């Protein structure tokens, strides 16, 4: 009888120990800081962080929602981006680029005012977009016809912001006269 009691007691302690040691969802390295409500119609796609400006760019239908990551609130919107897939900041160059899938364009946006400076035509449905800081180039990739291809290139000649222009002859975004 004593053996049976000792066995039951040991099992009870072991089971309680296992239950107490079970990890909880909130115990991980990540935790919810704050919900930022973003309303409106349309789907969601890529999001990108500009760590220097402490902004989060969220693709949402026909606009890009810009979130201030210090205040945890909306800082503004980049409008007129039909079927936007992504937005990427060029950091100190002062520009944001968007890939507008339904418009078959990429927008060039002033990072401070969030106003569109210009648009460049791209192959059908530009999707992924990225900035390569060493070469100061922006690339979009298109998902059209099941193939991926480079559809846009940006070349900057200095580290200062410049009035970027689009060349209709090449899929090139550049400082003026560099893409002739």
TIRO-2110 file (N, C-alpha, C; in Angstrom, 1 decimal):
// TIRO-2110
0.8, -1.2, 0.0, N, 1, A
0.0, 0.0, 0.0, CA, 1, A
0.9, 1.3, 0.0, C, 1, A
1.9, 1.2, 0.8, N, 2, A
2.8, 2.4, 0.8, CA, 2, A
3.5, 2.6, -0.5, C, 2, A
3.8, 1.5, -1.2, N, 3, A
4.4, 1.6, -2.6, CA, 3, A
3.5, 2.3, -3.5, C, 3, A
2.2, 1.9, -3.4, N, 4, A
1.2, 2.4, -4.3, CA, 4, A
1.0, 3.9, -4.1, C, 4, A
0.9, 4.3, -2.9, N, 5, A
0.8, 5.7, -2.5, CA, 5, A
2.0, 6.5, -3.0, C, 5, A
3.2, 5.9, -2.8, N, 6, A
4.4, 6.6, -3.3, CA, 6, A
4.4, 6.8, -4.8, C, 6, A
4.0, 5.7, -5.5, N, 7, A
3.9, 5.8, -7.0, CA, 7, A
2.9, 6.8, -7.4, C, 7, A
1.7, 6.8, -6.8, N, 8, A
0.7, 7.8, -7.2, CA, 8, A
1.2, 9.2, -6.9, C, 8, A
1.8, 9.4, -5.8, N, 9, A
2.4, 10.7, -5.4, CA, 9, A
3.4, 11.2, -6.4, C, 9, A
4.3, 10.3, -6.7, N, 10, A
5.4, 10.6, -7.7, CA, 10, A
4.8, 11.0, -9.0, C, 10, A
3.8, 10.2, -9.5, N, 11, A
3.2, 10.5, -10.8, CA, 11, A
2.5, 11.9, -10.7, C, 11, A
1.8, 12.2, -9.7, N, 12, A
1.1, 13.4, -9.5, CA, 12, A
2.1, 14.6, -9.6, C, 12, A
3.2, 14.5, -8.9, N, 13, A
4.2, 15.5, -8.9, CA, 13, A
4.8, 15.7, -10.3, C, 13, A
5.0, 14.6, -10.9, N, 14, A
5.6, 14.6, -12.3, CA, 14, A
4.6, 15.3, -13.3, C, 14, A
3.4, 15.0, -13.2, N, 15, A
2.4, 15.6, -14.1, CA, 15, A
2.2, 17.1, -13.8, C, 15, A
2.2, 17.4, -12.5, N, 16, A
2.1, 18.8, -12.2, CA, 16, A
3.3, 19.6, -12.6, C, 16, A
4.5, 19.0, -12.5, N, 17, A
5.7, 19.6, -13.0, CA, 17, A
5.7, 19.8, -14.5, C, 17, A
5.2, 18.9, -15.2, N, 18, A
5.2, 19.0, -16.7, CA, 18, A
4.2, 20.1, -17.1, C, 18, A
3.0, 20.2, -16.4, N, 19, A
2.1, 21.2, -16.7, CA, 19, A
2.6, 22.6, -16.4, C, 19, A
3.3, 22.7, -15.3, N, 20, A
3.8, 24.0, -14.9, CA, 20, A
5.0, 24.4, -15.9, C, 20, A
5.7, 23.5, -16.4, N, 21, A
6.9, 23.8, -17.3, CA, 21, A
6.4, 24.1, -18.7, C, 21, A
5.2, 23.8, -19.1, N, 22, A
4.7, 24.0, -20.4, CA, 22, A
4.8, 25.5, -20.8, C, 22, A
5.4, 25.7, -22.0, N, 23, A
5.5, 27.1, -22.5, CA, 23, A
4.2, 27.7, -22.8, C, 23, A
4.1, 29.0, -22.6, N, 24, A
2.9, 29.8, -22.9, CA, 24, A
3.2, 30.7, -24.1, C, 24, A
2.1, 31.0, -24.8, N, 25, A
2.3, 31.8, -26.1, CA, 25, A
3.0, 33.1, -25.8, C, 25, A
2.8, 33.8, -24.7, N, 26, A
3.4, 35.1, -24.4, CA, 26, A
4.8, 34.9, -23.9, C, 26, A
5.3, 33.7, -23.7, N, 27, A
6.7, 33.5, -23.2, CA, 27, A
7.8, 33.6, -24.2, C, 27, A
7.4, 33.8, -25.5, N, 28, A
8.4, 33.8, -26.6, CA, 28, A
9.2, 35.1, -26.6, C, 28, A
10.1, 35.2, -27.6, N, 29, A
10.9, 36.5, -27.7, CA, 29, A
10.1, 37.6, -28.3, C, 29, A
8.9, 37.4, -28.9, N, 30, A
8.1, 38.4, -29.4, CA, 30, A
6.9, 38.6, -28.6, C, 30, A
6.4, 39.9, -28.6, N, 31, A
5.2, 40.2, -27.9, CA, 31, A
4.5, 41.3, -28.6, C, 31, A
3.2, 41.4, -28.5, N, 32, A
2.4, 42.4, -29.1, CA, 32, A
2.7, 43.8, -28.4, C, 32, A
3.1, 44.8, -29.1, N, 33, A
3.4, 46.1, -28.6, CA, 33, A
2.1, 46.9, -28.7, C, 33, A
1.5, 47.0, -29.9, N, 34, A
0.3, 47.8, -30.1, CA, 34, A
-0.4, 47.4, -31.4, C, 34, A
-1.7, 47.4, -31.4, N, 35, A
-2.4, 47.3, -32.7, CA, 35, A
-2.5, 48.7, -33.3, C, 35, A
-2.2, 48.8, -34.6, N, 36, A
-2.4, 50.0, -35.4, CA, 36, A
-3.5, 49.7, -36.4, C, 36, A
-4.7, 50.3, -36.2, N, 37, A
-5.8, 50.0, -37.1, CA, 37, A
-5.6, 50.7, -38.4, C, 37, A
-5.7, 49.9, -39.5, N, 38, A
-5.7, 50.4, -40.9, CA, 38, A
-6.9, 49.9, -41.6, C, 38, A
-7.8, 50.9, -41.8, N, 39, A
-9.1, 50.5, -42.4, CA, 39, A
-9.0, 50.6, -44.0, C, 39, A
-10.2, 50.5, -44.6, N, 40, A
-10.3, 50.7, -46.0, CA, 40, A
-10.5, 49.4, -46.8, C, 40, A
-10.8, 49.5, -48.0, N, 41, A
-11.1, 48.4, -48.9, CA, 41, A
-9.8, 47.9, -49.6, C, 41, A
-9.8, 46.7, -50.0, N, 42, A
-8.7, 46.1, -50.8, CA, 42, A
-7.9, 45.1, -50.0, C, 42, A
-7.0, 44.4, -50.7, N, 43, A
-6.2, 43.4, -50.1, CA, 43, A
-4.9, 44.0, -49.6, C, 43, A
-4.0, 43.1, -49.1, N, 44, A
-2.8, 43.4, -48.5, CA, 44, A
-1.7, 42.7, -49.2, C, 44, A
-0.5, 43.2, -49.2, N, 45, A
0.6, 42.5, -49.9, CA, 45, A
1.9, 42.7, -49.0, C, 45, A
3.0, 43.1, -49.7, N, 46, A
4.2, 43.3, -48.9, CA, 46, A
4.2, 44.4, -47.9, C, 46, A
5.1, 44.3, -46.9, N, 47, A
5.4, 45.4, -46.1, CA, 47, A
6.9, 45.5, -45.9, C, 47, A
7.3, 46.8, -45.8, N, 48, A
8.8, 47.0, -45.7, CA, 48, A
9.0, 48.0, -44.6, C, 48, A
10.2, 47.9, -43.9, N, 49, A
10.6, 48.8, -42.9, CA, 49, A
11.7, 49.7, -43.3, C, 49, A
11.6, 51.0, -43.1, N, 50, A
12.7, 51.9, -43.2, CA, 50, A
13.2, 52.2, -41.8, C, 50, A
14.2, 51.5, -41.4, N, 51, A
14.7, 51.6, -40.0, CA, 51, A
15.3, 52.9, -39.7, C, 51, A
15.9, 53.6, -40.7, N, 52, A
16.4, 54.9, -40.4, CA, 52, A
15.3, 56.0, -40.1, C, 52, A
14.3, 55.9, -40.9, N, 53, A
13.2, 56.9, -40.8, CA, 53, A
12.1, 56.4, -39.8, C, 53, A
12.3, 55.1, -39.3, N, 54, A
11.4, 54.5, -38.4, CA, 54, A
9.9, 54.5, -39.0, C, 54, A
9.8, 54.1, -40.2, N, 55, A
8.5, 54.0, -40.9, CA, 55, A
8.3, 52.6, -41.4, C, 55, A
7.0, 52.2, -41.4, N, 56, A
6.6, 50.9, -42.0, CA, 56, A
5.7, 51.2, -43.2, C, 56, A
6.0, 50.6, -44.3, N, 57, A
5.3, 50.8, -45.6, CA, 57, A
4.4, 49.6, -45.8, C, 57, A
3.1, 49.7, -45.8, N, 58, A
2.2, 48.6, -45.9, CA, 58, A
1.4, 48.8, -47.2, C, 58, A
1.5, 47.8, -48.1, N, 59, A
0.7, 47.8, -49.4, CA, 59, A
-0.7, 47.4, -49.1, C, 59, A
-1.6, 48.3, -49.6, N, 60, A
-3.1, 48.0, -49.2, CA, 60, A
-4.0, 48.5, -50.4, C, 60, A
-4.3, 47.6, -51.3, N, 61, A
-5.2, 47.8, -52.4, CA, 61, A
-4.6, 48.8, -53.4, C, 61, A
-5.1, 50.1, -53.3, N, 62, A
-4.6, 51.1, -54.3, CA, 62, A
-3.8, 52.2, -53.6, C, 62, A
-3.3, 51.9, -52.5, N, 63, A
-2.5, 52.9, -51.7, CA, 63, A
-1.5, 52.2, -50.9, C, 63, A
-0.5, 52.9, -50.4, N, 64, A
0.5, 52.4, -49.4, CA, 64, A
0.2, 53.2, -48.1, C, 64, A
0.0, 52.5, -47.1, N, 65, A
-0.2, 53.1, -45.8, CA, 65, A
1.2, 53.2, -45.1, C, 65, A
1.5, 54.4, -44.6, N, 66, A
2.8, 54.6, -44.0, CA, 66, A
2.5, 54.8, -42.5, C, 66, A
3.2, 53.9, -41.7, N, 67, A
3.1, 53.9, -40.2, CA, 67, A
4.3, 54.4, -39.6, C, 67, A
4.1, 55.4, -38.7, N, 68, A
5.2, 55.9, -37.8, CA, 68, A
5.5, 54.9, -36.7, C, 68, A
6.6, 54.3, -36.7, N, 69, A
6.9, 53.2, -35.8, CA, 69, A
7.3, 53.7, -34.4, C, 69, A
7.5, 55.0, -34.2, N, 70, A
7.8, 55.6, -32.9, CA, 70, A
6.5, 55.9, -32.2, C, 70, A
5.6, 56.5, -32.9, N, 71, A
4.3, 56.9, -32.4, CA, 71, A
3.2, 55.7, -32.5, C, 71, A
3.6, 54.7, -33.3, N, 72, A
2.6, 53.6, -33.5, CA, 72, A
1.3, 54.1, -34.0, C, 72, A
1.4, 55.0, -35.1, N, 73, A
0.2, 55.5, -35.7, CA, 73, A
0.4, 55.7, -37.1, C, 73, A
-0.7, 55.9, -37.9, N, 74, A
-0.5, 56.2, -39.3, CA, 74, A
0.1, 57.6, -39.5, C, 74, A
1.1, 57.6, -40.4, N, 75, A
1.8, 58.9, -40.7, CA, 75, A
1.3, 59.5, -42.0, C, 75, A
0.6, 58.7, -42.8, N, 76, A
0.1, 59.2, -44.1, CA, 76, A
-0.1, 58.0, -45.1, C, 76, A
-0.4, 58.4, -46.3, N, 77, A
-0.6, 57.4, -47.4, CA, 77, A
0.0, 57.9, -48.7, C, 77, A
0.4, 56.9, -49.5, N, 78, A
0.9, 57.2, -50.8, CA, 78, A
-0.3, 56.7, -51.7, C, 78, A
-0.9, 57.7, -52.4, N, 79, A
-2.1, 57.4, -53.2, CA, 79, A
-1.8, 57.1, -54.6, C, 79, A
-2.8, 56.7, -55.4, N, 80, A
-2.7, 56.4, -56.8, CA, 80, A
-1.7, 55.4, -57.1, C, 80, A
-1.8, 54.2, -56.5, N, 81, A
-0.9, 53.1, -56.7, CA, 81, A
-1.7, 51.9, -57.0, C, 81, A
-2.4, 51.8, -58.2, N, 82, A
-3.4, 50.7, -58.5, CA, 82, A
-2.7, 49.3, -58.4, C, 82, A
-3.3, 48.5, -57.5, N, 83, A
-2.8, 47.1, -57.4, CA, 83, A
-1.4, 47.1, -56.8, C, 83, A
-1.1, 48.0, -55.9, N, 84, A
0.2, 48.0, -55.3, CA, 84, A
0.6, 46.7, -54.7, C, 84, A
1.8, 46.3, -55.0, N, 85, A
2.4, 45.1, -54.4, CA, 85, A
3.4, 45.4, -53.3, C, 85, A
4.2, 46.4, -53.5, N, 86, A
5.3, 46.8, -52.5, CA, 86, A
5.7, 48.2, -52.6, C, 86, A
6.3, 48.7, -51.5, N, 87, A
6.9, 50.0, -51.5, CA, 87, A
8.3, 49.9, -50.8, C, 87, A
9.2, 50.5, -51.3, N, 88, A
10.6, 50.4, -50.7, CA, 88, A
11.2, 51.8, -50.6, C, 88, A
11.9, 52.1, -49.5, N, 89, A
12.5, 53.4, -49.3, CA, 89, A
14.0, 53.3, -49.7, C, 89, A
14.5, 54.4, -50.2, N, 90, A
15.9, 54.5, -50.6, CA, 90, A
16.7, 55.2, -49.5, C, 90, A
16.1, 55.3, -48.3, N, 91, A
16.8, 55.9, -47.2, CA, 91, A
17.2, 57.3, -47.4, C, 91, A
18.5, 57.6, -47.3, N, 92, A
19.0, 59.0, -47.3, CA, 92, A
18.8, 59.6, -48.7, C, 92, A
18.5, 58.9, -49.7, N, 93, A
18.2, 59.5, -51.1, CA, 93, A
16.9, 60.1, -51.1, C, 93, A
16.0, 59.9, -50.1, N, 94, A
14.8, 60.7, -50.0, CA, 94, A
13.7, 60.2, -50.9, C, 94, A
13.7, 59.0, -51.4, N, 95, A
12.6, 58.6, -52.3, CA, 95, A
12.1, 57.2, -51.8, C, 95, A
10.8, 57.0, -52.2, N, 96, A
10.1, 55.7, -52.0, CA, 96, A
9.7, 55.3, -53.4, C, 96, A
9.8, 54.0, -53.7, N, 97, A
9.3, 53.5, -55.0, CA, 97, A
8.2, 52.5, -54.7, C, 97, A
7.2, 52.4, -55.5, N, 98, A
6.1, 51.4, -55.4, CA, 98, A
6.0, 50.6, -56.7, C, 98, A
5.6, 49.4, -56.6, N, 99, A
5.3, 48.5, -57.7, CA, 99, A
3.8, 48.4, -57.8, C, 99, A
3.3, 49.0, -58.9, N, 100, A
1.8, 49.1, -59.1, CA, 100, A
1.3, 48.1, -60.1, C, 100, A
0.9, 46.9, -59.6, N, 101, A
0.6, 45.8, -60.5, CA, 101, A
-0.4, 46.0, -61.5, C, 101, A
-1.6, 46.6, -61.1, N, 102, A
-2.6, 46.9, -62.1, CA, 102, A
-2.4, 48.0, -63.0, C, 102, A
-1.5, 48.9, -62.6, N, 103, A
-1.1, 50.1, -63.5, CA, 103, A
0.0, 49.8, -64.4, C, 103, A
0.7, 48.7, -64.2, N, 104, A
1.9, 48.3, -65.0, CA, 104, A
2.9, 49.5, -64.9, C, 104, A
3.1, 50.0, -63.7, N, 105, A
4.0, 51.1, -63.5, CA, 105, A
4.7, 51.0, -62.1, C, 105, A
5.7, 51.8, -62.0, N, 106, A
6.4, 52.0, -60.7, CA, 106, A
6.3, 53.5, -60.4, C, 106, A
5.9, 53.8, -59.2, N, 107, A
5.8, 55.2, -58.8, CA, 107, A
7.1, 55.7, -58.1, C, 107, A
7.5, 56.9, -58.3, N, 108, A
8.6, 57.6, -57.6, CA, 108, A
8.0, 58.6, -56.7, C, 108, A
8.3, 58.5, -55.4, N, 109, A
7.6, 59.3, -54.4, CA, 109, A
8.6, 60.0, -53.5, C, 109, A
8.3, 61.2, -53.2, N, 110, A
9.1, 62.0, -52.2, CA, 110, A
8.8, 61.4, -50.8, C, 110, A
9.9, 61.0, -50.2, N, 111, A
9.7, 60.3, -48.9, CA, 111, A
9.2, 61.2, -47.8, C, 111, A
9.4, 62.5, -47.9, N, 112, A
9.0, 63.5, -46.8, CA, 112, A
7.5, 63.8, -47.0, C, 112, A
7.1, 64.2, -48.2, N, 113, A
5.7, 64.6, -48.5, CA, 113, A
4.8, 63.5, -48.8, C, 113, A
5.3, 62.3, -49.2, N, 114, A
4.6, 61.2, -49.7, CA, 114, A
3.8, 61.5, -51.0, C, 114, A
4.2, 62.5, -51.8, N, 115, A
3.6, 62.9, -53.0, CA, 115, A
4.4, 62.2, -54.2, C, 115, A
3.6, 61.7, -55.2, N, 116, A
4.2, 61.1, -56.3, CA, 116, A
4.9, 62.1, -57.2, C, 116, A
6.1, 61.8, -57.5, N, 117, A
6.9, 62.7, -58.4, CA, 117, A
6.8, 62.3, -59.8, C, 117, A
6.7, 61.0, -60.1, N, 118, A
6.6, 60.5, -61.4, CA, 118, A
6.3, 59.0, -61.4, C, 118, A
6.0, 58.5, -62.6, N, 119, A
5.8, 57.1, -62.8, CA, 119, A
6.6, 56.6, -64.0, C, 119, A
7.0, 55.3, -63.9, N, 120, A
7.7, 54.6, -65.0, CA, 120, A
6.9, 53.4, -65.4, C, 120, A
6.7, 53.3, -66.7, N, 121, A
6.1, 52.1, -67.2, CA, 121, A
7.0, 50.9, -67.0, C, 121, A
6.4, 49.7, -66.7, N, 122, A
7.1, 48.5, -66.5, CA, 122, A
6.4, 47.4, -67.3, C, 122, A
7.1, 46.2, -67.4, N, 123, A
6.4, 45.1, -68.0, CA, 123, A
5.1, 44.8, -67.1, C, 123, A
4.2, 44.0, -67.7, N, 124, A
3.0, 43.7, -67.0, CA, 124, A
3.1, 43.2, -65.6, C, 124, A
2.3, 43.8, -64.7, N, 125, A
2.1, 43.4, -63.3, CA, 125, A
3.5, 43.4, -62.5, C, 125, A
4.1, 44.5, -62.4, N, 126, A
5.3, 44.5, -61.5, CA, 126, A
4.9, 44.1, -60.1, C, 126, A
5.7, 43.2, -59.5, N, 127, A
5.3, 42.7, -58.2, CA, 127, A
6.4, 43.0, -57.2, C, 127, A
7.3, 42.2, -57.0, N, 128, A
8.4, 42.4, -56.0, CA, 128, A
9.2, 43.7, -56.3, C, 128, A
9.6, 44.4, -55.3, N, 129, A
10.4, 45.6, -55.5, CA, 129, A
11.5, 45.6, -54.5, C, 129, A
12.7, 46.1, -54.9, N, 130, A
13.8, 46.1, -53.9, CA, 130, A
14.8, 47.3, -54.3, C, 130, A
15.5, 47.7, -53.3, N, 131, A
16.5, 48.8, -53.4, CA, 131, A
17.9, 48.1, -53.1, C, 131, A
18.8, 48.3, -54.0, N, 132, A
20.2, 47.8, -53.8, CA, 132, A
21.0, 49.0, -53.5, C, 132, A
21.4, 49.2, -52.2, N, 133, A
22.0, 50.5, -51.8, CA, 133, A
23.4, 50.7, -52.3, C, 133, A
24.2, 49.7, -52.5, N, 134, A
25.6, 49.9, -53.0, CA, 134, A
25.6, 50.5, -54.4, C, 134, A
24.8, 49.9, -55.3, N, 135, A
24.7, 50.4, -56.7, CA, 135, A
23.7, 51.5, -56.8, C, 135, A
22.9, 51.7, -55.7, N, 136, A
21.8, 52.7, -55.7, CA, 136, A
20.8, 52.4, -56.9, C, 136, A
20.4, 51.2, -56.9, N, 137, A
19.4, 50.7, -58.0, CA, 137, A
18.2, 50.1, -57.4, C, 137, A
17.0, 50.4, -58.0, N, 138, A
15.8, 49.8, -57.6, CA, 138, A
15.4, 48.8, -58.7, C, 138, A
14.9, 47.7, -58.3, N, 139, A
14.5, 46.6, -59.2, CA, 139, A
13.1, 46.2, -58.9, C, 139, A
12.2, 46.0, -59.9, N, 140, A
11.0, 45.3, -59.8, CA, 140, A
11.0, 44.0, -60.6, C, 140, A
10.3, 43.0, -60.1, N, 141, A
10.2, 41.8, -60.8, CA, 141, A
8.7, 41.6, -61.1, C, 141, A
8.5, 41.1, -62.3, N, 142, A
7.1, 40.9, -62.8, CA, 142, A
6.7, 39.4, -62.7, C, 142, A
5.5, 39.1, -62.4, N, 143, A
5.0, 37.8, -62.4, CA, 143, A
4.3, 37.4, -63.7, C, 143, A
4.3, 38.3, -64.7, N, 144, A
3.6, 38.1, -65.9, CA, 144, A
4.0, 36.8, -66.7, C, 144, A
3.1, 36.1, -67.2, N, 145, A
3.4, 34.9, -68.1, CA, 145, A
4.3, 33.9, -67.4, C, 145, A
4.2, 33.8, -66.0, N, 146, A
4.9, 32.8, -65.3, CA, 146, A
6.4, 32.9, -65.3, C, 146, A
6.9, 34.0, -65.7, N, 147, A
8.4, 34.2, -65.7, CA, 147, A
8.8, 35.4, -64.9, C, 147, A
9.9, 35.4, -64.3, N, 148, A
10.4, 36.5, -63.6, CA, 148, A
11.5, 37.3, -64.4, C, 148, A
11.4, 38.6, -64.5, N, 149, A
12.4, 39.3, -65.2, CA, 149, A
12.6, 40.7, -64.6, C, 149, A
13.8, 41.2, -64.7, N, 150, A
14.1, 42.5, -64.3, CA, 150, A
13.3, 43.5, -65.1, C, 150, A
12.6, 44.4, -64.5, N, 151, A
11.8, 45.3, -65.3, CA, 151, A
12.1, 46.8, -65.0, C, 151, A
13.0, 47.1, -64.0, N, 152, A
13.3, 48.5, -63.8, CA, 152, A
14.6, 48.6, -63.1, C, 152, A
15.4, 49.7, -63.5, N, 153, A
16.7, 49.9, -62.9, CA, 153, A
16.8, 51.3, -62.6, C, 153, A
17.4, 51.6, -61.5, N, 154, A
17.7, 53.0, -61.1, CA, 154, A
19.2, 53.2, -60.9, C, 154, A
19.7, 54.3, -61.4, N, 155, A
21.1, 54.6, -61.2, CA, 155, A
21.2, 56.0, -60.7, C, 155, A
21.9, 56.2, -59.5, N, 156, A
22.1, 57.5, -59.0, CA, 156, A
23.6, 57.8, -59.0, C, 156, A
23.9, 59.1, -59.3, N, 157, A
25.3, 59.5, -59.4, CA, 157, A
25.9, 60.1, -58.2, C, 157, A
25.0, 60.4, -57.2, N, 158, A
25.5, 61.0, -55.9, CA, 158, A
24.7, 60.4, -54.8, C, 158, A
25.1, 60.7, -53.6, N, 159, A
24.3, 60.2, -52.4, CA, 159, A
23.3, 61.2, -52.0, C, 159, A
23.2, 62.4, -52.7, N, 160, A
22.3, 63.4, -52.4, CA, 160, A
21.0, 63.2, -53.1, C, 160, A
19.8, 63.6, -52.6, N, 161, A
18.6, 63.4, -53.3, CA, 161, A
18.7, 64.2, -54.6, C, 161, A
18.1, 63.7, -55.7, N, 162, A
18.1, 64.3, -57.0, CA, 162, A
16.7, 64.3, -57.6, C, 162, A
16.5, 65.1, -58.6, N, 163, A
15.2, 65.1, -59.2, CA, 163, A
15.2, 63.9, -60.2, C, 163, A
14.8, 62.7, -59.7, N, 164, A
14.9, 61.5, -60.5, CA, 164, A
14.0, 61.6, -61.7, C, 164, A
14.4, 61.1, -62.8, N, 165, A
13.6, 61.1, -64.0, CA, 165, A
13.5, 59.7, -64.6, C, 165, A
12.5, 59.6, -65.4, N, 166, A
12.3, 58.3, -66.0, CA, 166, A
12.6, 58.4, -67.5, C, 166, A
13.3, 57.3, -68.0, N, 167, A
13.6, 57.3, -69.4, CA, 167, A
12.6, 56.4, -70.2, C, 167, A
11.9, 56.9, -71.2, N, 168, A
10.9, 56.0, -71.9, CA, 168, A
11.6, 55.0, -72.8, C, 168, A
12.9, 55.2, -73.1, N, 169, A
13.6, 54.3, -74.0, CA, 169, A
14.1, 53.0, -73.3, C, 169, A
14.4, 53.2, -72.0, N, 170, A
14.9, 52.0, -71.2, CA, 170, A
14.2, 52.0, -69.9, C, 170, A
14.1, 50.8, -69.3, N, 171, A
13.5, 50.7, -68.0, CA, 171, A
14.5, 51.1, -67.0, C, 171, A
14.7, 52.4, -66.9, N, 172, A
15.8, 53.0, -66.1, CA, 172, A
15.2, 54.2, -65.3, C, 172, A
15.5, 54.2, -64.1, N, 173, A
15.2, 55.4, -63.2, CA, 173, A
16.5, 56.0, -62.8, C, 173, A
16.6, 57.3, -63.1, N, 174, A
18.0, 57.8, -62.9, CA, 174, A
18.0, 59.3, -62.6, C, 174, A
19.1, 59.8, -62.2, N, 175, A
19.3, 61.2, -62.1, CA, 175, A
19.3, 61.7, -63.5, C, 175, A
18.8, 63.0, -63.8, N, 176, A
18.7, 63.5, -65.2, CA, 176, A
20.0, 63.3, -66.0, C, 176, A
19.8, 62.9, -67.3, N, 177, A
20.9, 62.8, -68.3, CA, 177, A
21.7, 61.5, -68.1, C, 177, A
21.5, 60.8, -67.1, N, 178, A
22.4, 59.6, -66.9, CA, 178, A
21.8, 58.4, -67.7, C, 178, A
20.6, 58.5, -68.2, N, 179, A
20.0, 57.4, -68.8, CA, 179, A
19.7, 57.7, -70.3, C, 179, A
20.5, 58.5, -70.9, N, 180, A
20.2, 58.9, -72.3, CA, 180, A
20.7, 57.9, -73.3, C, 180, A
END
